[in-house]
Amino acid sequence: MHAVILASGTSRRFGANKLLTFLDGRPLFSYALENALSCPEIKDITVVTRYAEIEEYVEKTVDILMHDKRKKVRLIHNSSADEGISSSIRLGSEAVIKAEDENTDSGNICKIFSVIYMVADQPFLKKETLQKLTISHNMAVNKENLPVISVLCFGQTQANPVIFTSHFMGQLLELKGDTGGKAVLKKAVSSGMKFILNKVEASESQELFDIDKKEDMN
Protein backbone atom coordinates (compact mmCIF):
# COMPACT_ATOMS: atom_id res chain seq x y z
CA MET A 1 0.00 0.00 0.00
CA HIS A 2 1.15 3.52 -0.82
CA ALA A 3 0.66 6.50 1.49
CA VAL A 4 0.39 10.10 0.37
CA ILE A 5 0.81 12.65 3.17
CA LEU A 6 -0.78 15.99 2.29
CA ALA A 7 1.36 18.65 3.97
CA SER A 8 0.88 21.83 1.92
CA GLY A 9 -1.89 23.58 3.84
CA THR A 10 -1.92 27.36 4.28
CA SER A 11 -3.18 27.37 7.91
CA ARG A 12 -5.34 30.47 7.30
CA ARG A 13 -7.54 29.97 10.37
CA PHE A 14 -4.57 29.03 12.56
CA GLY A 15 -2.77 32.33 12.01
CA ALA A 16 0.65 30.71 11.61
CA ASN A 17 2.11 27.63 9.96
CA LYS A 18 0.33 25.01 12.03
CA LEU A 19 2.18 22.10 10.42
CA LEU A 20 5.44 23.38 11.91
CA THR A 21 3.91 24.21 15.30
CA PHE A 22 5.07 21.92 18.08
CA LEU A 23 2.64 19.66 19.92
CA ASP A 24 4.12 17.68 22.81
CA GLY A 25 7.63 18.40 21.58
CA ARG A 26 7.10 17.43 17.93
CA PRO A 27 6.04 19.39 14.85
CA LEU A 28 2.39 18.76 14.04
CA PHE A 29 2.97 17.26 10.60
CA SER A 30 5.40 14.66 11.99
CA TYR A 31 2.58 12.65 13.58
CA ALA A 32 1.26 11.57 10.17
CA LEU A 33 4.75 10.72 8.97
CA GLU A 34 5.55 8.60 12.04
CA ASN A 35 2.19 6.82 11.81
CA ALA A 36 2.80 5.94 8.17
CA LEU A 37 6.35 4.78 8.90
CA SER A 38 5.13 2.53 11.72
CA CYS A 39 2.34 0.86 9.71
CA PRO A 40 3.43 -2.53 8.30
CA GLU A 41 0.91 -2.45 5.45
CA ILE A 42 2.30 0.85 4.10
CA LYS A 43 5.36 0.14 1.96
CA ASP A 44 5.81 3.43 0.12
CA ILE A 45 5.33 7.00 1.40
CA THR A 46 5.07 10.24 -0.57
CA VAL A 47 5.16 13.52 1.35
CA VAL A 48 3.75 16.44 -0.65
CA THR A 49 4.59 19.86 0.77
CA ARG A 50 5.32 23.46 -0.10
CA TYR A 51 7.51 23.98 2.94
CA ALA A 52 11.30 23.67 2.88
CA GLU A 53 11.27 23.10 6.66
CA ILE A 54 9.16 19.97 6.24
CA GLU A 55 11.37 18.71 3.44
CA GLU A 56 14.45 19.26 5.61
CA TYR A 57 12.86 17.53 8.62
CA VAL A 58 11.93 14.47 6.56
CA GLU A 59 15.39 14.22 5.02
CA LYS A 60 17.08 14.44 8.43
CA THR A 61 14.81 12.17 10.46
CA VAL A 62 13.22 9.58 8.18
CA ASP A 63 16.05 7.05 8.59
CA ILE A 64 15.86 7.41 12.36
CA LEU A 65 12.07 7.04 12.49
CA MET A 66 11.77 4.21 9.98
CA HIS A 67 11.11 0.78 11.51
CA ASP A 68 11.22 -1.13 8.23
CA LYS A 69 14.23 -0.12 6.14
CA ARG A 70 12.56 -1.57 3.04
CA LYS A 71 10.03 1.26 2.99
CA LYS A 72 10.54 4.00 0.42
CA VAL A 73 9.98 7.67 1.24
CA ARG A 74 9.95 10.45 -1.35
CA LEU A 75 9.43 14.20 -1.16
CA ILE A 76 7.39 16.13 -3.72
CA HIS A 77 7.54 19.92 -3.69
CA ASN A 78 4.17 21.54 -4.35
CA SER A 79 4.64 24.90 -6.04
CA SER A 80 0.89 25.09 -6.79
CA ALA A 81 -0.30 24.70 -3.21
CA ASP A 82 -2.33 27.92 -3.29
CA GLU A 83 -4.79 26.13 -5.57
CA GLY A 84 -5.94 23.98 -2.66
CA ILE A 85 -5.69 20.39 -1.50
CA SER A 86 -6.37 18.98 -4.98
CA SER A 87 -2.90 20.05 -6.11
CA SER A 88 -1.29 17.89 -3.43
CA ILE A 89 -3.57 14.96 -4.21
CA ARG A 90 -2.70 15.14 -7.90
CA LEU A 91 1.06 15.39 -7.28
CA GLY A 92 1.00 12.53 -4.80
CA SER A 93 -1.13 10.37 -7.09
CA GLU A 94 1.17 11.03 -10.04
CA ALA A 95 4.18 10.00 -7.95
CA VAL A 96 2.46 6.78 -6.89
CA ILE A 97 1.47 5.90 -10.45
CA LYS A 98 5.03 6.53 -11.62
CA ALA A 99 6.40 4.30 -8.86
CA GLU A 100 3.95 1.55 -9.79
CA ASP A 101 4.90 1.82 -13.46
CA GLU A 102 8.57 1.49 -12.59
CA ASN A 103 8.01 -1.56 -10.38
CA THR A 104 5.47 -3.43 -12.51
CA ASP A 105 6.44 -6.14 -14.96
CA SER A 106 5.19 -5.67 -18.50
CA GLY A 107 3.15 -8.86 -18.13
CA ASN A 108 1.30 -7.53 -15.09
CA ILE A 109 0.13 -4.14 -16.29
CA CYS A 110 -3.34 -4.49 -14.73
CA LYS A 111 -2.09 -4.85 -11.15
CA ILE A 112 -4.44 -3.26 -8.62
CA PHE A 113 -2.84 -1.16 -5.89
CA SER A 114 -4.13 1.01 -3.07
CA VAL A 115 -3.29 4.50 -1.84
CA ILE A 116 -4.06 5.95 1.59
CA TYR A 117 -4.32 9.74 1.68
CA MET A 118 -3.37 11.21 5.06
CA VAL A 119 -3.67 14.80 6.20
CA ALA A 120 -0.81 16.32 8.20
CA ASP A 121 -2.93 18.01 10.89
CA GLN A 122 -4.54 14.95 12.51
CA PRO A 123 -2.19 14.27 15.45
CA PHE A 124 -4.54 12.22 17.62
CA LEU A 125 -4.91 9.35 15.16
CA LYS A 126 -3.50 6.26 16.85
CA LYS A 127 -1.00 3.95 15.17
CA GLU A 128 -3.24 1.01 16.10
CA THR A 129 -6.21 2.59 14.36
CA LEU A 130 -4.23 3.30 11.20
CA GLN A 131 -3.12 -0.32 11.11
CA LYS A 132 -6.69 -1.47 11.69
CA LEU A 133 -7.84 0.66 8.75
CA THR A 134 -5.16 -0.61 6.37
CA ILE A 135 -5.67 -4.26 7.31
CA SER A 136 -9.43 -3.94 6.91
CA HIS A 137 -8.97 -2.34 3.51
CA ASN A 138 -6.69 -5.12 2.29
CA MET A 139 -9.18 -7.72 3.50
CA ALA A 140 -11.97 -5.97 1.58
CA VAL A 141 -9.84 -5.86 -1.58
CA ASN A 142 -9.06 -9.57 -1.32
CA LYS A 143 -12.64 -10.54 -0.55
CA GLU A 144 -14.34 -9.32 -3.72
CA ASN A 145 -13.19 -8.28 -7.16
CA LEU A 146 -14.54 -4.76 -6.84
CA PRO A 147 -13.12 -1.24 -6.35
CA VAL A 148 -12.79 -0.34 -2.66
CA ILE A 149 -12.87 2.94 -0.76
CA SER A 150 -12.06 2.64 2.95
CA VAL A 151 -12.83 5.48 5.33
CA LEU A 152 -12.19 6.06 9.01
CA CYS A 153 -15.32 6.91 10.96
CA PHE A 154 -16.73 7.37 14.42
CA GLY A 155 -20.45 6.79 14.54
CA GLN A 156 -21.96 8.68 11.61
CA THR A 157 -18.93 10.90 11.13
CA GLN A 158 -16.52 10.00 8.34
CA ALA A 159 -13.06 11.55 8.11
CA ASN A 160 -9.48 11.01 7.06
CA PRO A 161 -7.53 8.93 6.29
CA VAL A 162 -9.22 7.55 3.18
CA ILE A 163 -7.92 4.65 1.09
CA PHE A 164 -8.69 4.25 -2.61
CA THR A 165 -7.92 1.33 -4.87
CA SER A 166 -6.28 2.29 -8.14
CA HIS A 167 -9.65 2.18 -9.94
CA PHE A 168 -10.12 5.77 -8.69
CA MET A 169 -6.76 7.23 -9.71
CA GLY A 170 -8.18 8.87 -12.83
CA GLN A 171 -10.81 10.74 -10.81
CA LEU A 172 -8.29 11.80 -8.18
CA LEU A 173 -6.04 13.21 -10.89
CA GLU A 174 -8.96 15.29 -12.20
CA LEU A 175 -9.65 17.09 -8.91
CA LYS A 176 -9.41 20.87 -9.03
CA GLY A 177 -9.29 23.67 -6.47
CA ASP A 178 -9.82 23.06 -2.77
CA THR A 179 -11.58 19.74 -3.38
CA GLY A 180 -10.44 16.46 -1.87
CA GLY A 181 -11.20 12.77 -2.04
CA LYS A 182 -14.69 13.19 -0.59
CA ALA A 183 -15.77 14.44 -4.01
CA VAL A 184 -14.61 11.17 -5.56
CA LEU A 185 -16.52 9.18 -2.95
CA LYS A 186 -19.68 11.21 -3.48
CA LYS A 187 -19.43 10.75 -7.24
CA ALA A 188 -19.04 7.00 -6.86
CA VAL A 189 -22.16 6.86 -4.69
CA SER A 190 -24.30 9.18 -6.83
CA SER A 191 -23.33 7.51 -10.09
CA GLY A 192 -24.48 4.10 -8.90
CA MET A 193 -20.99 2.68 -9.36
CA LYS A 194 -20.58 -0.80 -7.95
CA PHE A 195 -17.88 -0.61 -5.30
CA ILE A 196 -17.25 -1.47 -1.66
CA LEU A 197 -17.45 1.34 0.89
CA ASN A 198 -15.46 -0.09 3.78
CA LYS A 199 -16.06 1.84 7.01
CA VAL A 200 -13.65 1.34 9.89
CA GLU A 201 -14.48 2.62 13.37
CA ALA A 202 -11.95 4.66 15.34
CA SER A 203 -11.67 3.99 19.07
CA GLU A 204 -12.66 7.56 19.96
CA SER A 205 -13.93 10.67 18.20
CA GLN A 206 -10.73 12.64 18.91
CA GLU A 207 -8.84 10.48 16.42
CA LEU A 208 -10.81 12.07 13.58
CA PHE A 209 -10.09 15.59 14.81
CA ASP A 210 -7.86 17.86 12.74
CA ILE A 211 -6.22 21.03 13.99
CA ASP A 212 -7.70 24.23 12.55
CA LYS A 213 -7.12 26.88 15.22
CA LYS A 214 -4.49 27.48 17.88
CA GLU A 215 -6.93 26.62 20.66
CA ASP A 216 -7.32 23.16 19.11
CA MET A 217 -3.76 22.41 20.26
CA ASN A 218 -4.81 22.44 23.90
ZALUMFI-328301 format. One record per residue (C-alpha): x, y, z. Coordinates in Angstrom, 1 decimal. Each point is the difference from the previous one (the first is absolute). Layout:
N
- c1|c2|c3
- X|Y|Z
...
end
This chain:
218
- c1|c2|c3
- 0.0|0.0|0.0
- 1.1|3.5|-0.8
- -0.4|3.0|2.3
- -0.3|3.6|-1.1
- 0.4|2.6|2.8
- -1.6|3.3|-0.9
- 2.2|2.6|1.7
- -0.5|3.2|-2.1
- -2.8|1.8|1.9
- 0.0|3.8|0.5
- -1.3|0.0|3.6
- -2.1|3.1|-0.6
- -2.2|-0.5|3.1
- 2.9|-1.0|2.2
- 1.8|3.3|-0.6
- 3.4|-1.6|-0.4
- 1.5|-3.1|-1.6
- -1.8|-2.6|2.0
- 1.9|-2.9|-1.6
- 3.2|1.3|1.5
- -1.5|0.8|3.4
- 1.2|-2.3|2.8
- -2.5|-2.2|1.8
- 1.5|-2.0|2.9
- 3.5|0.7|-1.2
- -0.5|-1.0|-3.7
- -1.1|2.0|-3.0
- -3.6|-0.6|-0.9
- 0.6|-1.5|-3.4
- 2.4|-2.6|1.4
- -2.8|-2.1|1.6
- -1.3|-1.0|-3.4
- 3.5|-0.9|-1.2
- 0.7|-2.1|3.0
- -3.3|-1.8|-0.2
- 0.6|-0.9|-3.6
- 3.5|-1.1|0.7
- -1.2|-2.3|2.8
- -2.8|-1.6|-2.0
- 1.1|-3.4|-1.4
- -2.5|0.1|-2.8
- 1.4|3.2|-1.4
- 3.1|-0.7|-2.1
- 0.4|3.3|-1.9
- -0.5|3.6|1.3
- -0.2|3.2|-2.0
- 0.1|3.3|2.0
- -1.4|2.9|-2.0
- 0.8|3.5|1.4
- 0.7|3.6|-0.9
- 2.2|0.5|3.0
- 3.8|-0.3|0.0
- 0.0|-0.6|3.8
- -2.1|-3.1|-0.5
- 2.2|-1.3|-2.8
- 3.0|0.6|2.2
- -1.5|-1.8|3.0
- -1.0|-3.0|-2.0
- 3.5|-0.3|-1.6
- 1.7|0.2|3.4
- -2.3|-2.2|2.1
- -1.6|-2.6|-2.3
- 2.8|-2.6|0.4
- -0.1|0.4|3.8
- -3.8|-0.4|0.1
- -0.3|-2.8|-2.5
- -0.7|-3.4|1.5
- 0.1|-1.9|-3.3
- 3.0|1.0|-2.1
- -1.6|-1.5|-3.1
- -2.6|2.9|0.0
- 0.5|2.7|-2.6
- -0.5|3.7|0.8
- 0.0|2.7|-2.6
- -0.6|3.8|0.2
- -2.0|1.9|-2.5
- 0.1|3.8|0.0
- -3.3|1.6|-0.6
- 0.4|3.4|-1.7
- -3.7|0.2|-0.8
- -1.2|-0.4|3.6
- -2.0|3.2|-0.1
- -2.5|-1.8|-2.3
- -1.1|-2.1|2.9
- 0.2|-3.6|1.2
- -0.7|-1.4|-3.5
- 3.5|1.0|-1.1
- 1.6|-2.1|2.7
- -2.3|-2.9|-0.8
- 0.9|0.1|-3.7
- 3.8|0.3|0.6
- -0.1|-2.9|2.5
- -2.1|-2.1|-2.3
- 2.3|0.6|-2.9
- 3.0|-1.0|2.1
- -1.7|-3.2|1.0
- -1.0|-0.9|-3.6
- 3.5|0.6|-1.1
- 1.4|-2.2|2.7
- -2.4|-2.8|-0.9
- 0.9|0.3|-3.7
- 3.7|-0.3|0.9
- -0.6|-3.1|2.2
- -2.5|-1.8|-2.1
- 0.9|-2.7|-2.5
- -1.2|0.4|-3.5
- -2.0|-3.2|0.4
- -1.9|1.4|3.0
- -1.2|3.4|-1.2
- -3.4|-0.4|1.6
- 1.2|-0.3|3.5
- -2.3|1.5|2.6
- 1.6|2.1|2.7
- -1.3|2.2|2.8
- 0.8|3.5|1.3
- -0.8|1.5|3.4
- -0.2|3.7|0.1
- 0.9|1.5|3.4
- -0.3|3.6|1.1
- 2.9|1.5|2.0
- -2.1|1.7|2.7
- -1.6|-3.1|1.6
- 2.3|-0.6|2.9
- -2.3|-2.1|2.2
- -0.4|-2.9|-2.4
- 1.4|-3.0|1.6
- 2.5|-2.4|-1.6
- -2.2|-2.9|0.9
- -3.0|1.6|-1.7
- 2.0|0.7|-3.2
- 1.1|-3.6|-0.1
- -3.6|-1.2|0.6
- -1.1|2.2|-3.0
- 2.6|-1.3|-2.3
- -0.5|-3.7|0.9
- -3.7|0.4|-0.4
- 0.4|1.6|-3.4
- 2.3|-2.8|-1.2
- -2.5|-2.6|1.2
- -2.8|1.7|-1.9
- 2.2|0.1|-3.2
- 0.7|-3.7|0.3
- -3.5|-0.9|0.7
- -1.7|1.2|-3.1
- 1.1|1.0|-3.5
- -1.3|3.5|0.4
- 1.4|3.6|0.5
- 0.3|0.9|3.6
- -0.1|3.2|1.9
- 0.8|-0.3|3.7
- -0.7|2.9|2.4
- 0.6|0.6|3.7
- -3.1|0.8|2.0
- -1.4|0.5|3.4
- -3.8|-0.6|0.1
- -1.5|1.9|-2.9
- 3.1|2.2|-0.5
- 2.4|-0.9|-2.8
- 3.4|1.6|-0.2
- 3.6|-0.6|-1.0
- 2.0|-2.1|-0.8
- -1.7|-1.4|-3.1
- 1.3|-2.9|-2.1
- -0.8|-0.4|-3.7
- 0.8|-2.9|-2.3
- 1.6|1.0|-3.2
- -3.3|-0.1|-1.8
- -0.5|3.6|1.2
- 3.3|1.4|-1.0
- -1.4|1.7|-3.1
- -2.6|1.8|2.0
- 2.5|1.1|2.6
- 2.3|1.4|-2.7
- -3.0|2.1|-1.3
- -0.6|1.8|3.3
- 0.2|3.8|-0.1
- 0.1|2.8|2.5
- -0.5|-0.6|3.7
- -1.8|-3.4|-0.6
- 1.2|-3.2|1.5
- -0.8|-3.7|-0.1
- -3.5|0.4|1.4
- -1.1|1.2|-3.4
- 1.2|-3.2|-1.6
- -1.9|-2.0|2.7
- -3.2|2.0|-0.6
- 0.3|-0.4|-3.7
- 0.4|-3.8|0.3
- -3.2|-0.1|2.2
- -2.1|2.3|-2.1
- 1.0|-1.7|-3.3
- -1.2|-3.4|1.2
- 3.5|-1.4|-0.5
- 0.4|-3.5|1.4
- 2.7|0.2|2.7
- 0.7|-0.9|3.6
- -0.2|2.8|2.6
- 1.9|-1.4|2.9
- -0.6|1.9|3.2
- 2.5|-0.5|2.9
- -0.9|1.3|3.5
- 2.5|2.1|1.9
- 0.3|-0.7|3.8
- -1.0|3.6|0.9
- -1.2|3.1|-1.8
- 3.2|1.9|0.7
- 1.9|-2.1|-2.5
- -2.0|1.6|-2.8
- 0.7|3.5|1.2
- 2.2|2.3|-2.1
- 1.7|3.1|1.3
- -1.5|3.2|-1.5
- 0.6|2.7|2.7
- 2.6|0.6|2.7
- -2.4|-0.9|2.8
- -0.4|-3.4|-1.6
- 3.5|-0.8|1.2
- -1.0|0.0|3.6
end
